[in-house]
């Protein structure tokens, strides 16, 4: 049976200045974000409304900020509309914490608190060695991975749609940017603090594991895909372990999208700050309605898409 709806939570790099502004107009939203600010030790209200792009680019700030906004929008979506029983959830990188909360594995408070620890500790790990990342566009995936291995670089994000993000030592990153092979369309150095999802993040993984040890989890109540391999995770304990280990392991978003396709996902909705994942979905998934949520008014698009799918199914049954 096809899965009607996939809800996706974006990761770091999706943030934009002022992205919280329209969402804070919702009843109770400002109070919710203020409470999360107290949990994280960050003024998420100010950072999400008046802070400039440079301020919110800091890894320690970006990660709890994007998780908080995704969950704020999800809670409002759930209040306004009844979600299908078979809804699938997934998150990219730090967005996987938001996805775990949407699936009932973590509370929203714990997801935001873990994102703050994750961001702070990953930022600290970046200061230990000169590292970086670069987006490799085009080329056969396995050929690209083999090429990167020659520079001791990790395919940290295998995003599908012809995009692999390489991570590792800064000198090696600069080399692949300066001299790309013919089988690659282009290589773009990214403005990031360091080599995320590599062994360089081991100190952050260990700090996150210590924080996670005090977290109570539950088994998923919705289908929850893992960044490790795109598979659905069945227990809360396993998901928490994967969330910790994910800090040093590649994100296989290509596998997550392959699972969505295999399960016949009909509508893909990216929670705010939406953009990156909808772009990948448009290039990789066919025959799927794709919705990016930027402001509360966009929530109605989800209801309209679900209604359209329901009407089509009803017509099909009547015809049969």
Beta strands, then each sheet from edge to edge (+ up, - down):
strand 1: 5-9
strand 2: 88-91
strand 3: 131-137
strand 4: 154-160
strand 5: 163-169
strand 6: 186-189
strand 7: 223-224
strand 8: 267-270
strand 9: 289-292
sheet 1: 7+ 2+ 1+ 8+ 9+
sheet 2: 4+ 5- 3+ 6-
end
